[in-house]
Amino acid sequence: MGFLDKLKNKAQQAKGRGKEEAGRQSGDPNLEAEGKSDRASGGVKQVGEKAKDAAREAKRTVE
């Protein structure tokens, strides 16, 4: 499931970048803020996935 989660997180970040740029171009601060929020949320989730991967790798190394 890790690969799909990472893919979803990257898609969320890309969607956030799009919203943020659209908000900038149209002068809509709410849309820009929503895009920043989406991008940050996707980034936080990516960090969580990387931490899970590191924990799995450490567990394999110990065994």
PDBQT receptor file of N, H, CA, C and O in Angstrom, charges set to zero:
ATOM      1  N   MET A   1       0.824  -1.193   0.000  1.00  0.00    +0.000 N 
ATOM      2  CA  MET A   1       0.000   0.000   0.000  1.00  0.00    +0.000 C 
ATOM      3  C   MET A   1       0.867   1.255   0.000  1.00  0.00    +0.000 C 
ATOM      4  O   MET A   1       0.375   2.324  -0.361  1.00  0.00    +0.000 OA
ATOM      5  N   GLY A   2       2.106   1.170   0.381  1.00  0.00    +0.000 N 
ATOM      6  H   GLY A   2       2.506   0.302   0.675  1.00  0.00    +0.000 HD
ATOM      7  CA  GLY A   2       2.983   2.327   0.472  1.00  0.00    +0.000 C 
ATOM      8  C   GLY A   2       3.122   3.081  -0.835  1.00  0.00    +0.000 C 
ATOM      9  O   GLY A   2       3.090   4.311  -0.851  1.00  0.00    +0.000 OA
ATOM     10  N   PHE A   3       3.277   2.350  -1.938  1.00  0.00    +0.000 N 
ATOM     11  H   PHE A   3       3.304   1.351  -1.925  1.00  0.00    +0.000 HD
ATOM     12  CA  PHE A   3       3.452   3.003  -3.236  1.00  0.00    +0.000 C 
ATOM     13  C   PHE A   3       2.217   3.831  -3.605  1.00  0.00    +0.000 C 
ATOM     14  O   PHE A   3       2.341   4.962  -4.075  1.00  0.00    +0.000 OA
ATOM     15  N   LEU A   4       1.042   3.268  -3.393  1.00  0.00    +0.000 N 
ATOM     16  H   LEU A   4       0.941   2.349  -3.012  1.00  0.00    +0.000 HD
ATOM     17  CA  LEU A   4      -0.187   3.997  -3.725  1.00  0.00    +0.000 C 
ATOM     18  C   LEU A   4      -0.358   5.232  -2.851  1.00  0.00    +0.000 C 
ATOM     19  O   LEU A   4      -0.796   6.280  -3.325  1.00  0.00    +0.000 OA
ATOM     20  N   ASP A   5      -0.011   5.103  -1.575  1.00  0.00    +0.000 N 
ATOM     21  H   ASP A   5       0.345   4.251  -1.191  1.00  0.00    +0.000 HD
ATOM     22  CA  ASP A   5      -0.099   6.256  -0.682  1.00  0.00    +0.000 C 
ATOM     23  C   ASP A   5       0.846   7.363  -1.136  1.00  0.00    +0.000 C 
ATOM     24  O   ASP A   5       0.480   8.539  -1.142  1.00  0.00    +0.000 OA
ATOM     25  N   LYS A   6       2.058   6.982  -1.513  1.00  0.00    +0.000 N 
ATOM     26  H   LYS A   6       2.355   6.027  -1.507  1.00  0.00    +0.000 HD
ATOM     27  CA  LYS A   6       3.018   7.984  -1.985  1.00  0.00    +0.000 C 
ATOM     28  C   LYS A   6       2.513   8.661  -3.251  1.00  0.00    +0.000 C 
ATOM     29  O   LYS A   6       2.663   9.871  -3.417  1.00  0.00    +0.000 OA
ATOM     30  N   LEU A   7       1.922   7.884  -4.133  1.00  0.00    +0.000 N 
ATOM     31  H   LEU A   7       1.801   6.901  -3.997  1.00  0.00    +0.000 HD
ATOM     32  CA  LEU A   7       1.390   8.426  -5.375  1.00  0.00    +0.000 C 
ATOM     33  C   LEU A   7       0.240   9.400  -5.092  1.00  0.00    +0.000 C 
ATOM     34  O   LEU A   7       0.162  10.464  -5.705  1.00  0.00    +0.000 OA
ATOM     35  N   LYS A   8      -0.639   9.041  -4.178  1.00  0.00    +0.000 N 
ATOM     36  H   LYS A   8      -0.576   8.176  -3.680  1.00  0.00    +0.000 HD
ATOM     37  CA  LYS A   8      -1.748   9.922  -3.809  1.00  0.00    +0.000 C 
ATOM     38  C   LYS A   8      -1.233  11.222  -3.197  1.00  0.00    +0.000 C 
ATOM     39  O   LYS A   8      -1.766  12.298  -3.467  1.00  0.00    +0.000 OA
ATOM     40  N   ASN A   9      -0.199  11.116  -2.374  1.00  0.00    +0.000 N 
ATOM     41  H   ASN A   9       0.234  10.242  -2.154  1.00  0.00    +0.000 HD
ATOM     42  CA  ASN A   9       0.366  12.299  -1.735  1.00  0.00    +0.000 C 
ATOM     43  C   ASN A   9       0.992  13.231  -2.771  1.00  0.00    +0.000 C 
ATOM     44  O   ASN A   9       0.839  14.450  -2.690  1.00  0.00    +0.000 OA
ATOM     45  N   LYS A  10       1.693  12.654  -3.740  1.00  0.00    +0.000 N 
ATOM     46  H   LYS A  10       1.817  11.664  -3.806  1.00  0.00    +0.000 HD
ATOM     47  CA  LYS A  10       2.285  13.464  -4.806  1.00  0.00    +0.000 C 
ATOM     48  C   LYS A  10       1.187  14.142  -5.625  1.00  0.00    +0.000 C 
ATOM     49  O   LYS A  10       1.329  15.300  -6.021  1.00  0.00    +0.000 OA
ATOM     50  N   ALA A  11       0.094  13.421  -5.878  1.00  0.00    +0.000 N 
ATOM     51  H   ALA A  11      -0.021  12.482  -5.557  1.00  0.00    +0.000 HD
ATOM     52  CA  ALA A  11      -1.024  13.997  -6.626  1.00  0.00    +0.000 C 
ATOM     53  C   ALA A  11      -1.654  15.153  -5.849  1.00  0.00    +0.000 C 
ATOM     54  O   ALA A  11      -2.041  16.166  -6.431  1.00  0.00    +0.000 OA
ATOM     55  N   GLN A  12      -1.752  14.990  -4.539  1.00  0.00    +0.000 N 
ATOM     56  H   GLN A  12      -1.437  14.167  -4.066  1.00  0.00    +0.000 HD
ATOM     57  CA  GLN A  12      -2.316  16.051  -3.707  1.00  0.00    +0.000 C 
ATOM     58  C   GLN A  12      -1.416  17.280  -3.740  1.00  0.00    +0.000 C 
ATOM     59  O   GLN A  12      -1.903  18.409  -3.791  1.00  0.00    +0.000 OA
ATOM     60  N   GLN A  13      -0.108  17.064  -3.710  1.00  0.00    +0.000 N 
ATOM     61  H   GLN A  13       0.288  16.146  -3.668  1.00  0.00    +0.000 HD
ATOM     62  CA  GLN A  13       0.813  18.192  -3.796  1.00  0.00    +0.000 C 
ATOM     63  C   GLN A  13       0.685  18.899  -5.143  1.00  0.00    +0.000 C 
ATOM     64  O   GLN A  13       0.689  20.128  -5.201  1.00  0.00    +0.000 OA
ATOM     65  N   ALA A  14       0.573  18.134  -6.218  1.00  0.00    +0.000 N 
ATOM     66  H   ALA A  14       0.571  17.135  -6.171  1.00  0.00    +0.000 HD
ATOM     67  CA  ALA A  14       0.442  18.719  -7.553  1.00  0.00    +0.000 C 
ATOM     68  C   ALA A  14      -0.865  19.502  -7.670  1.00  0.00    +0.000 C 
ATOM     69  O   ALA A  14      -0.896  20.592  -8.242  1.00  0.00    +0.000 OA
ATOM     70  N   LYS A  15      -1.935  18.942  -7.129  1.00  0.00    +0.000 N 
ATOM     71  H   LYS A  15      -1.911  18.056  -6.665  1.00  0.00    +0.000 HD
ATOM     72  CA  LYS A  15      -3.231  19.627  -7.151  1.00  0.00    +0.000 C 
ATOM     73  C   LYS A  15      -3.133  20.937  -6.370  1.00  0.00    +0.000 C 
ATOM     74  O   LYS A  15      -3.685  21.959  -6.779  1.00  0.00    +0.000 OA
ATOM     75  N   GLY A  16      -2.430  20.894  -5.254  1.00  0.00    +0.000 N 
ATOM     76  H   GLY A  16      -1.981  20.064  -4.922  1.00  0.00    +0.000 HD
ATOM     77  CA  GLY A  16      -2.237  22.101  -4.444  1.00  0.00    +0.000 C 
ATOM     78  C   GLY A  16      -1.459  23.172  -5.194  1.00  0.00    +0.000 C 
ATOM     79  O   GLY A  16      -1.791  24.356  -5.130  1.00  0.00    +0.000 OA
ATOM     80  N   ARG A  17      -0.416  22.740  -5.909  1.00  0.00    +0.000 N 
ATOM     81  H   ARG A  17      -0.147  21.779  -5.961  1.00  0.00    +0.000 HD
ATOM     82  CA  ARG A  17       0.358  23.704  -6.709  1.00  0.00    +0.000 C 
ATOM     83  C   ARG A  17      -0.539  24.362  -7.767  1.00  0.00    +0.000 C 
ATOM     84  O   ARG A  17      -0.458  25.566  -8.009  1.00  0.00    +0.000 OA
ATOM     85  N   GLY A  18      -1.388  23.546  -8.385  1.00  0.00    +0.000 N 
ATOM     86  H   GLY A  18      -1.454  22.568  -8.188  1.00  0.00    +0.000 HD
ATOM     87  CA  GLY A  18      -2.303  24.077  -9.396  1.00  0.00    +0.000 C 
ATOM     88  C   GLY A  18      -3.278  25.079  -8.815  1.00  0.00    +0.000 C 
ATOM     89  O   GLY A  18      -3.493  26.146  -9.390  1.00  0.00    +0.000 OA
ATOM     90  N   LYS A  19      -3.867  24.746  -7.687  1.00  0.00    +0.000 N 
ATOM     91  H   LYS A  19      -3.692  23.880  -7.220  1.00  0.00    +0.000 HD
ATOM     92  CA  LYS A  19      -4.814  25.661  -7.035  1.00  0.00    +0.000 C 
ATOM     93  C   LYS A  19      -4.116  26.951  -6.621  1.00  0.00    +0.000 C 
ATOM     94  O   LYS A  19      -4.642  28.050  -6.795  1.00  0.00    +0.000 OA
ATOM     95  N   GLU A  20      -2.919  26.784  -6.070  1.00  0.00    +0.000 N 
ATOM     96  H   GLU A  20      -2.492  25.891  -5.929  1.00  0.00    +0.000 HD
ATOM     97  CA  GLU A  20      -2.169  27.950  -5.610  1.00  0.00    +0.000 C 
ATOM     98  C   GLU A  20      -1.877  28.900  -6.784  1.00  0.00    +0.000 C 
ATOM     99  O   GLU A  20      -2.060  30.112  -6.670  1.00  0.00    +0.000 OA
ATOM    100  N   GLU A  21      -1.431  28.347  -7.887  1.00  0.00    +0.000 N 
ATOM    101  H   GLU A  21      -1.282  27.363  -7.980  1.00  0.00    +0.000 HD
ATOM    102  CA  GLU A  21      -1.131  29.163  -9.068  1.00  0.00    +0.000 C 
ATOM    103  C   GLU A  21      -2.401  29.788  -9.640  1.00  0.00    +0.000 C 
ATOM    104  O   GLU A  21      -2.400  30.955 -10.034  1.00  0.00    +0.000 OA
ATOM    105  N   ALA A  22      -3.482  29.012  -9.684  1.00  0.00    +0.000 N 
ATOM    106  H   ALA A  22      -3.483  28.065  -9.364  1.00  0.00    +0.000 HD
ATOM    107  CA  ALA A  22      -4.752  29.544 -10.187  1.00  0.00    +0.000 C 
ATOM    108  C   ALA A  22      -5.235  30.698  -9.307  1.00  0.00    +0.000 C 
ATOM    109  O   ALA A  22      -5.748  31.700  -9.804  1.00  0.00    +0.000 OA
ATOM    110  N   GLY A  23      -5.066  30.542  -8.010  1.00  0.00    +0.000 N 
ATOM    111  H   GLY A  23      -4.650  29.728  -7.606  1.00  0.00    +0.000 HD
ATOM    112  CA  GLY A  23      -5.453  31.608  -7.086  1.00  0.00    +0.000 C 
ATOM    113  C   GLY A  23      -4.618  32.862  -7.293  1.00  0.00    +0.000 C 
ATOM    114  O   GLY A  23      -5.136  33.978  -7.241  1.00  0.00    +0.000 OA
ATOM    115  N   ARG A  24      -3.322  32.673  -7.527  1.00  0.00    +0.000 N 
ATOM    116  H   ARG A  24      -2.902  31.767  -7.569  1.00  0.00    +0.000 HD
ATOM    117  CA  ARG A  24      -2.440  33.811  -7.789  1.00  0.00    +0.000 C 
ATOM    118  C   ARG A  24      -2.845  34.527  -9.086  1.00  0.00    +0.000 C 
ATOM    119  O   ARG A  24      -2.942  35.753  -9.129  1.00  0.00    +0.000 OA
ATOM    120  N   GLN A  25      -3.077  33.739 -10.128  1.00  0.00    +0.000 N 
ATOM    121  H   GLN A  25      -2.999  32.743 -10.093  1.00  0.00    +0.000 HD
ATOM    122  CA  GLN A  25      -3.412  34.317 -11.435  1.00  0.00    +0.000 C 
ATOM    123  C   GLN A  25      -4.761  35.042 -11.417  1.00  0.00    +0.000 C 
ATOM    124  O   GLN A  25      -4.924  36.078 -12.061  1.00  0.00    +0.000 OA
ATOM    125  N   SER A  26      -5.717  34.491 -10.678  1.00  0.00    +0.000 N 
ATOM    126  H   SER A  26      -5.584  33.650 -10.154  1.00  0.00    +0.000 HD
ATOM    127  CA  SER A  26      -7.053  35.089 -10.661  1.00  0.00    +0.000 C 
ATOM    128  C   SER A  26      -7.221  36.126  -9.554  1.00  0.00    +0.000 C 
ATOM    129  O   SER A  26      -8.236  36.820  -9.500  1.00  0.00    +0.000 OA
ATOM    130  N   GLY A  27      -6.232  36.232  -8.676  1.00  0.00    +0.000 N 
ATOM    131  H   GLY A  27      -5.407  35.668  -8.720  1.00  0.00    +0.000 HD
ATOM    132  CA  GLY A  27      -6.335  37.177  -7.575  1.00  0.00    +0.000 C 
ATOM    133  C   GLY A  27      -7.251  36.700  -6.466  1.00  0.00    +0.000 C 
ATOM    134  O   GLY A  27      -7.777  37.515  -5.708  1.00  0.00    +0.000 OA
ATOM    135  N   ASP A  28      -7.451  35.397  -6.355  1.00  0.00    +0.000 N 
ATOM    136  H   ASP A  28      -7.023  34.735  -6.971  1.00  0.00    +0.000 HD
ATOM    137  CA  ASP A  28      -8.321  34.811  -5.330  1.00  0.00    +0.000 C 
ATOM    138  C   ASP A  28      -7.465  34.288  -4.172  1.00  0.00    +0.000 C 
ATOM    139  O   ASP A  28      -6.895  33.201  -4.267  1.00  0.00    +0.000 OA
ATOM    140  N   PRO A  29      -7.373  35.049  -3.089  1.00  0.00    +0.000 N 
ATOM    141  CA  PRO A  29      -6.517  34.621  -1.981  1.00  0.00    +0.000 C 
ATOM    142  C   PRO A  29      -7.013  33.343  -1.291  1.00  0.00    +0.000 C 
ATOM    143  O   PRO A  29      -6.214  32.589  -0.736  1.00  0.00    +0.000 OA
ATOM    144  N   ASN A  30      -8.322  33.102  -1.323  1.00  0.00    +0.000 N 
ATOM    145  H   ASN A  30      -8.972  33.715  -1.773  1.00  0.00    +0.000 HD
ATOM    146  CA  ASN A  30      -8.851  31.885  -0.698  1.00  0.00    +0.000 C 
ATOM    147  C   ASN A  30      -8.399  30.635  -1.459  1.00  0.00    +0.000 C 
ATOM    148  O   ASN A  30      -8.013  29.638  -0.850  1.00  0.00    +0.000 OA
ATOM    149  N   LEU A  31      -8.450  30.694  -2.780  1.00  0.00    +0.000 N 
ATOM    150  H   LEU A  31      -8.764  31.504  -3.276  1.00  0.00    +0.000 HD
ATOM    151  CA  LEU A  31      -8.010  29.565  -3.596  1.00  0.00    +0.000 C 
ATOM    152  C   LEU A  31      -6.514  29.345  -3.438  1.00  0.00    +0.000 C 
ATOM    153  O   LEU A  31      -6.059  28.203  -3.375  1.00  0.00    +0.000 OA
ATOM    154  N   GLU A  32      -5.753  30.418  -3.372  1.00  0.00    +0.000 N 
ATOM    155  H   GLU A  32      -6.124  31.346  -3.422  1.00  0.00    +0.000 HD
ATOM    156  CA  GLU A  32      -4.310  30.315  -3.181  1.00  0.00    +0.000 C 
ATOM    157  C   GLU A  32      -3.998  29.672  -1.824  1.00  0.00    +0.000 C 
ATOM    158  O   GLU A  32      -3.119  28.815  -1.730  1.00  0.00    +0.000 OA
ATOM    159  N   ALA A  33      -4.712  30.082  -0.784  1.00  0.00    +0.000 N 
ATOM    160  H   ALA A  33      -5.426  30.778  -0.860  1.00  0.00    +0.000 HD
ATOM    161  CA  ALA A  33      -4.509  29.511   0.544  1.00  0.00    +0.000 C 
ATOM    162  C   ALA A  33      -4.901  28.036   0.575  1.00  0.00    +0.000 C 
ATOM    163  O   ALA A  33      -4.233  27.222   1.213  1.00  0.00    +0.000 OA
ATOM    164  N   GLU A  34      -5.980  27.700  -0.114  1.00  0.00    +0.000 N 
ATOM    165  H   GLU A  34      -6.522  28.361  -0.633  1.00  0.00    +0.000 HD
ATOM    166  CA  GLU A  34      -6.406  26.293  -0.182  1.00  0.00    +0.000 C 
ATOM    167  C   GLU A  34      -5.337  25.448  -0.875  1.00  0.00    +0.000 C 
ATOM    168  O   GLU A  34      -5.066  24.320  -0.462  1.00  0.00    +0.000 OA
ATOM    169  N   GLY A  35      -4.738  25.992  -1.918  1.00  0.00    +0.000 N 
ATOM    170  H   GLY A  35      -4.958  26.908  -2.254  1.00  0.00    +0.000 HD
ATOM    171  CA  GLY A  35      -3.666  25.295  -2.618  1.00  0.00    +0.000 C 
ATOM    172  C   GLY A  35      -2.453  25.084  -1.731  1.00  0.00    +0.000 C 
ATOM    173  O   GLY A  35      -1.853  24.009  -1.731  1.00  0.00    +0.000 OA
ATOM    174  N   LYS A  36      -2.093  26.112  -0.976  1.00  0.00    +0.000 N 
ATOM    175  H   LYS A  36      -2.580  26.985  -0.976  1.00  0.00    +0.000 HD
ATOM    176  CA  LYS A  36      -0.956  25.979  -0.050  1.00  0.00    +0.000 C 
ATOM    177  C   LYS A  36      -1.241  24.904   0.996  1.00  0.00    +0.000 C 
ATOM    178  O   LYS A  36      -0.360  24.126   1.363  1.00  0.00    +0.000 OA
ATOM    179  N   SER A  37      -2.468  24.876   1.463  1.00  0.00    +0.000 N 
ATOM    180  H   SER A  37      -3.184  25.508   1.165  1.00  0.00    +0.000 HD
ATOM    181  CA  SER A  37      -2.868  23.889   2.460  1.00  0.00    +0.000 C 
ATOM    182  C   SER A  37      -2.783  22.472   1.888  1.00  0.00    +0.000 C 
ATOM    183  O   SER A  37      -2.264  21.567   2.541  1.00  0.00    +0.000 OA
ATOM    184  N   ASP A  38      -3.288  22.284   0.678  1.00  0.00    +0.000 N 
ATOM    185  H   ASP A  38      -3.710  23.019   0.147  1.00  0.00    +0.000 HD
ATOM    186  CA  ASP A  38      -3.226  20.970   0.026  1.00  0.00    +0.000 C 
ATOM    187  C   ASP A  38      -1.778  20.526  -0.162  1.00  0.00    +0.000 C 
ATOM    188  O   ASP A  38      -1.429  19.372   0.088  1.00  0.00    +0.000 OA
ATOM    189  N   ARG A  39      -0.946  21.461  -0.606  1.00  0.00    +0.000 N 
ATOM    190  H   ARG A  39      -1.229  22.398  -0.809  1.00  0.00    +0.000 HD
ATOM    191  CA  ARG A  39       0.456  21.145  -0.854  1.00  0.00    +0.000 C 
ATOM    192  C   ARG A  39       1.162  20.751   0.444  1.00  0.00    +0.000 C 
ATOM    193  O   ARG A  39       1.923  19.785   0.477  1.00  0.00    +0.000 OA
ATOM    194  N   ALA A  40       0.902  21.512   1.515  1.00  0.00    +0.000 N 
ATOM    195  H   ALA A  40       0.284  22.297   1.488  1.00  0.00    +0.000 HD
ATOM    196  CA  ALA A  40       1.523  21.216   2.802  1.00  0.00    +0.000 C 
ATOM    197  C   ALA A  40       1.031  19.880   3.350  1.00  0.00    +0.000 C 
ATOM    198  O   ALA A  40       1.816  19.102   3.892  1.00  0.00    +0.000 OA
ATOM    199  N   SER A  41      -0.250  19.618   3.212  1.00  0.00    +0.000 N 
ATOM    200  H   SER A  41      -0.888  20.251   2.772  1.00  0.00    +0.000 HD
ATOM    201  CA  SER A  41      -0.818  18.359   3.698  1.00  0.00    +0.000 C 
ATOM    202  C   SER A  41      -0.185  17.162   2.981  1.00  0.00    +0.000 C 
ATOM    203  O   SER A  41       0.168  16.166   3.612  1.00  0.00    +0.000 OA
ATOM    204  N   GLY A  42      -0.049  17.270   1.680  1.00  0.00    +0.000 N 
ATOM    205  H   GLY A  42      -0.336  18.079   1.167  1.00  0.00    +0.000 HD
ATOM    206  CA  GLY A  42       0.591  16.205   0.909  1.00  0.00    +0.000 C 
ATOM    207  C   GLY A  42       2.042  16.011   1.322  1.00  0.00    +0.000 C 
ATOM    208  O   GLY A  42       2.530  14.882   1.383  1.00  0.00    +0.000 OA
ATOM    209  N   GLY A  43       2.728  17.104   1.604  1.00  0.00    +0.000 N 
ATOM    210  H   GLY A  43       2.332  18.021   1.555  1.00  0.00    +0.000 HD
ATOM    211  CA  GLY A  43       4.123  17.024   2.045  1.00  0.00    +0.000 C 
ATOM    212  C   GLY A  43       4.267  16.346   3.393  1.00  0.00    +0.000 C 
ATOM    213  O   GLY A  43       5.177  15.541   3.594  1.00  0.00    +0.000 OA
ATOM    214  N   VAL A  44       3.383  16.664   4.306  1.00  0.00    +0.000 N 
ATOM    215  H   VAL A  44       2.644  17.318   4.143  1.00  0.00    +0.000 HD
ATOM    216  CA  VAL A  44       3.419  16.045   5.633  1.00  0.00    +0.000 C 
ATOM    217  C   VAL A  44       3.170  14.542   5.520  1.00  0.00    +0.000 C 
ATOM    218  O   VAL A  44       3.826  13.743   6.188  1.00  0.00    +0.000 OA
ATOM    219  N   LYS A  45       2.230  14.174   4.682  1.00  0.00    +0.000 N 
ATOM    220  H   LYS A  45       1.697  14.823   4.140  1.00  0.00    +0.000 HD
ATOM    221  CA  LYS A  45       1.940  12.751   4.489  1.00  0.00    +0.000 C 
ATOM    222  C   LYS A  45       3.133  12.032   3.873  1.00  0.00    +0.000 C 
ATOM    223  O   LYS A  45       3.414  10.886   4.222  1.00  0.00    +0.000 OA
ATOM    224  N   GLN A  46       3.843  12.702   2.952  1.00  0.00    +0.000 N 
ATOM    225  H   GLN A  46       3.614  13.633   2.668  1.00  0.00    +0.000 HD
ATOM    226  CA  GLN A  46       5.035  12.105   2.348  1.00  0.00    +0.000 C 
ATOM    227  C   GLN A  46       6.097  11.848   3.413  1.00  0.00    +0.000 C 
ATOM    228  O   GLN A  46       6.747  10.803   3.406  1.00  0.00    +0.000 OA
ATOM    229  N   VAL A  47       6.270  12.788   4.317  1.00  0.00    +0.000 N 
ATOM    230  H   VAL A  47       5.742  13.638   4.322  1.00  0.00    +0.000 HD
ATOM    231  CA  VAL A  47       7.245  12.612   5.399  1.00  0.00    +0.000 C 
ATOM    232  C   VAL A  47       6.871  11.401   6.245  1.00  0.00    +0.000 C 
ATOM    233  O   VAL A  47       7.739  10.625   6.644  1.00  0.00    +0.000 OA
ATOM    234  N   GLY A  48       5.583  11.240   6.517  1.00  0.00    +0.000 N 
ATOM    235  H   GLY A  48       4.877  11.870   6.193  1.00  0.00    +0.000 HD
ATOM    236  CA  GLY A  48       5.119  10.081   7.279  1.00  0.00    +0.000 C 
ATOM    237  C   GLY A  48       5.421   8.780   6.565  1.00  0.00    +0.000 C 
ATOM    238  O   GLY A  48       5.835   7.805   7.192  1.00  0.00    +0.000 OA
ATOM    239  N   GLU A  49       5.216   8.758   5.252  1.00  0.00    +0.000 N 
ATOM    240  H   GLU A  49       4.880   9.550   4.742  1.00  0.00    +0.000 HD
ATOM    241  CA  GLU A  49       5.512   7.546   4.474  1.00  0.00    +0.000 C 
ATOM    242  C   GLU A  49       7.006   7.232   4.498  1.00  0.00    +0.000 C 
ATOM    243  O   GLU A  49       7.399   6.070   4.594  1.00  0.00    +0.000 OA
ATOM    244  N   LYS A  50       7.833   8.269   4.410  1.00  0.00    +0.000 N 
ATOM    245  H   LYS A  50       7.514   9.214   4.332  1.00  0.00    +0.000 HD
ATOM    246  CA  LYS A  50       9.286   8.059   4.451  1.00  0.00    +0.000 C 
ATOM    247  C   LYS A  50       9.712   7.528   5.819  1.00  0.00    +0.000 C 
ATOM    248  O   LYS A  50      10.606   6.687   5.911  1.00  0.00    +0.000 OA
ATOM    249  N   ALA A  51       9.075   8.017   6.871  1.00  0.00    +0.000 N 
ATOM    250  H   ALA A  51       8.349   8.701   6.795  1.00  0.00    +0.000 HD
ATOM    251  CA  ALA A  51       9.387   7.530   8.216  1.00  0.00    +0.000 C 
ATOM    252  C   ALA A  51       9.001   6.059   8.359  1.00  0.00    +0.000 C 
ATOM    253  O   ALA A  51       9.732   5.277   8.967  1.00  0.00    +0.000 OA
ATOM    254  N   LYS A  52       7.850   5.687   7.798  1.00  0.00    +0.000 N 
ATOM    255  H   LYS A  52       7.257   6.322   7.305  1.00  0.00    +0.000 HD
ATOM    256  CA  LYS A  52       7.434   4.282   7.840  1.00  0.00    +0.000 C 
ATOM    257  C   LYS A  52       8.418   3.407   7.080  1.00  0.00    +0.000 C 
ATOM    258  O   LYS A  52       8.763   2.315   7.530  1.00  0.00    +0.000 OA
ATOM    259  N   ASP A  53       8.872   3.892   5.919  1.00  0.00    +0.000 N 
ATOM    260  H   ASP A  53       8.592   4.780   5.553  1.00  0.00    +0.000 HD
ATOM    261  CA  ASP A  53       9.844   3.137   5.131  1.00  0.00    +0.000 C 
ATOM    262  C   ASP A  53      11.149   2.950   5.904  1.00  0.00    +0.000 C 
ATOM    263  O   ASP A  53      11.736   1.868   5.899  1.00  0.00    +0.000 OA
ATOM    264  N   ALA A  54      11.596   4.022   6.570  1.00  0.00    +0.000 N 
ATOM    265  H   ALA A  54      11.120   4.901   6.575  1.00  0.00    +0.000 HD
ATOM    266  CA  ALA A  54      12.833   3.944   7.348  1.00  0.00    +0.000 C 
ATOM    267  C   ALA A  54      12.684   2.960   8.502  1.00  0.00    +0.000 C 
ATOM    268  O   ALA A  54      13.617   2.216   8.801  1.00  0.00    +0.000 OA
ATOM    269  N   ALA A  55      11.531   2.946   9.149  1.00  0.00    +0.000 N 
ATOM    270  H   ALA A  55      10.772   3.551   8.906  1.00  0.00    +0.000 HD
ATOM    271  CA  ALA A  55      11.292   2.017  10.252  1.00  0.00    +0.000 C 
ATOM    272  C   ALA A  55      11.291   0.576   9.754  1.00  0.00    +0.000 C 
ATOM    273  O   ALA A  55      11.846  -0.311  10.403  1.00  0.00    +0.000 OA
ATOM    274  N   ARG A  56      10.668   0.345   8.606  1.00  0.00    +0.000 N 
ATOM    275  H   ARG A  56      10.218   1.065   8.079  1.00  0.00    +0.000 HD
ATOM    276  CA  ARG A  56      10.663  -1.013   8.032  1.00  0.00    +0.000 C 
ATOM    277  C   ARG A  56      12.081  -1.463   7.695  1.00  0.00    +0.000 C 
ATOM    278  O   ARG A  56      12.454  -2.607   7.954  1.00  0.00    +0.000 OA
ATOM    279  N   GLU A  57      12.863  -0.562   7.120  1.00  0.00    +0.000 N 
ATOM    280  H   GLU A  57      12.559   0.367   6.910  1.00  0.00    +0.000 HD
ATOM    281  CA  GLU A  57      14.239  -0.895   6.738  1.00  0.00    +0.000 C 
ATOM    282  C   GLU A  57      15.087  -1.172   7.982  1.00  0.00    +0.000 C 
ATOM    283  O   GLU A  57      15.907  -2.090   7.984  1.00  0.00    +0.000 OA
ATOM    284  N   ALA A  58      14.891  -0.385   9.031  1.00  0.00    +0.000 N 
ATOM    285  H   ALA A  58      14.224   0.361   9.029  1.00  0.00    +0.000 HD
ATOM    286  CA  ALA A  58      15.629  -0.619  10.266  1.00  0.00    +0.000 C 
ATOM    287  C   ALA A  58      15.246  -1.960  10.875  1.00  0.00    +0.000 C 
ATOM    288  O   ALA A  58      16.100  -2.676  11.399  1.00  0.00    +0.000 OA
ATOM    289  N   LYS A  59      13.985  -2.295  10.807  1.00  0.00    +0.000 N 
ATOM    290  H   LYS A  59      13.291  -1.713  10.381  1.00  0.00    +0.000 HD
ATOM    291  CA  LYS A  59      13.524  -3.579  11.342  1.00  0.00    +0.000 C 
ATOM    292  C   LYS A  59      14.153  -4.731  10.558  1.00  0.00    +0.000 C 
ATOM    293  O   LYS A  59      14.581  -5.723  11.148  1.00  0.00    +0.000 OA
ATOM    294  N   ARG A  60      14.209  -4.602   9.233  1.00  0.00    +0.000 N 
ATOM    295  H   ARG A  60      13.862  -3.796   8.754  1.00  0.00    +0.000 HD
ATOM    296  CA  ARG A  60      14.840  -5.650   8.408  1.00  0.00    +0.000 C 
ATOM    297  C   ARG A  60      16.330  -5.798   8.714  1.00  0.00    +0.000 C 
ATOM    298  O   ARG A  60      16.863  -6.907   8.715  1.00  0.00    +0.000 OA
ATOM    299  N   THR A  61      16.984  -4.691   8.970  1.00  0.00    +0.000 N 
ATOM    300  H   THR A  61      16.550  -3.790   8.969  1.00  0.00    +0.000 HD
ATOM    301  CA  THR A  61      18.415  -4.703   9.256  1.00  0.00    +0.000 C 
ATOM    302  C   THR A  61      18.694  -5.417  10.571  1.00  0.00    +0.000 C 
ATOM    303  O   THR A  61      19.681  -6.144  10.684  1.00  0.00    +0.000 OA
ATOM    304  N   VAL A  62      17.847  -5.219  11.552  1.00  0.00    +0.000 N 
ATOM    305  H   VAL A  62      17.045  -4.628  11.460  1.00  0.00    +0.000 HD
ATOM    306  CA  VAL A  62      18.037  -5.820  12.873  1.00  0.00    +0.000 C 
ATOM    307  C   VAL A  62      17.779  -7.323  12.830  1.00  0.00    +0.000 C 
ATOM    308  O   VAL A  62      18.442  -8.084  13.535  1.00  0.00    +0.000 OA
ATOM    309  N   GLU A  63      16.844  -7.747  12.028  1.00  0.00    +0.000 N 
ATOM    310  H   GLU A  63      16.305  -7.129  11.456  1.00  0.00    +0.000 HD
ATOM    311  CA  GLU A  63      16.478  -9.161  11.984  1.00  0.00    +0.000 C 
ATOM    312  C   GLU A  63      17.488  -9.966  11.268  1.00  0.00    +0.000 C 
ATOM    313  O   GLU A  63      17.332 -11.181  11.140  1.00  0.00    +0.000 OA
TER     314      GLU A  63
